[in-house]
Amino acid sequence: MKILVCYDGSNVAKDGIKLAQHHAEVFGGNLFIVRALLQSHELAYEDIQREEHNLETDARKILGKDTIPYETHAIVTNLSP
């Protein structure tokens, strides 16, 4: 089972990752944690790398040491909500 979680750094998103982790443990799934970056100005490659690193760091902290398989992805878009 593949479980997609959108992450924006909020407490609700952190709780969503914890809930998804529980479901992945119960059903033997993998997590895909995604953060969308709004390109309201020109983003440098270093900015994107920093956001990807921050996402990975946050995911590691939230999921803990003994965790299920997961991947993190930062996606750049120019579409606003």
C-alpha positions as CSV (number, residue, x, y, z in Angstrom):
1,M,0.0,0.0,0.0
2,K,1.3,3.5,-0.9
3,I,0.2,6.4,1.3
4,L,0.6,10.0,0.1
5,V,0.9,12.7,2.8
6,C,1.0,16.4,1.9
7,Y,3.3,18.4,4.3
8,D,3.4,22.1,5.0
9,G,5.1,22.1,8.4
10,S,1.9,22.7,10.4
11,N,0.9,20.7,13.4
12,V,-2.0,19.2,11.5
13,A,0.4,18.0,8.8
14,K,2.7,16.5,11.5
15,D,-0.4,14.7,12.9
16,G,-1.2,13.5,9.4
17,I,2.2,11.9,9.0
18,K,1.9,10.2,12.4
19,L,-1.6,8.8,11.4
20,A,-0.2,7.7,8.0
21,Q,2.7,6.0,9.8
22,H,0.3,4.0,11.9
23,H,-1.7,2.9,8.8
24,A,1.5,2.0,7.0
25,E,2.6,-0.1,10.0
26,V,-0.8,-1.9,10.2
27,F,-1.2,-2.5,6.5
28,G,2.5,-2.9,5.5
29,G,2.6,0.3,3.4
30,N,5.1,2.9,2.3
31,L,4.8,6.6,2.9
32,F,5.4,9.3,0.3
33,I,5.7,12.7,2.0
34,V,5.3,15.6,-0.4
35,R,5.8,19.4,0.0
36,A,4.7,21.8,-2.7
37,L,6.8,24.9,-3.2
38,L,5.1,27.9,-4.7
39,Q,7.3,29.5,-7.3
40,S,6.2,33.1,-6.8
41,H,9.7,34.3,-7.7
42,E,12.7,32.6,-9.4
43,L,13.8,29.8,-7.1
44,A,17.5,29.0,-7.1
45,Y,18.5,25.3,-7.1
46,E,20.0,25.8,-3.7
47,D,16.6,27.0,-2.3
48,I,15.0,23.8,-3.6
49,Q,17.8,21.6,-2.1
50,R,17.4,23.4,1.2
51,E,13.7,22.7,1.3
52,E,14.2,19.1,0.3
53,H,16.7,18.7,3.2
54,N,14.4,20.4,5.6
55,L,11.5,18.1,4.6
56,E,13.7,15.0,5.1
57,T,14.9,16.3,8.5
58,D,11.3,17.0,9.6
59,A,10.1,13.6,8.4
60,R,12.9,11.8,10.3
61,K,12.1,13.7,13.5
62,I,8.3,13.0,13.2
63,L,8.7,9.3,12.2
64,G,11.4,8.4,14.8
65,K,14.1,5.9,14.5
66,D,12.2,2.7,14.0
67,T,10.0,3.5,11.0
68,I,8.4,2.1,7.9
69,P,9.8,2.8,4.4
70,Y,9.2,6.4,3.2
71,E,10.3,8.9,0.6
72,T,10.2,12.7,0.7
73,H,9.6,14.9,-2.4
74,A,9.6,18.6,-2.8
75,I,7.6,19.7,-5.9
76,V,7.8,23.2,-7.4
77,T,4.7,24.7,-8.9
78,N,3.6,28.1,-10.0
79,L,-0.1,27.4,-9.3
80,S,-1.5,29.2,-6.2
81,P,-4.3,27.7,-4.1
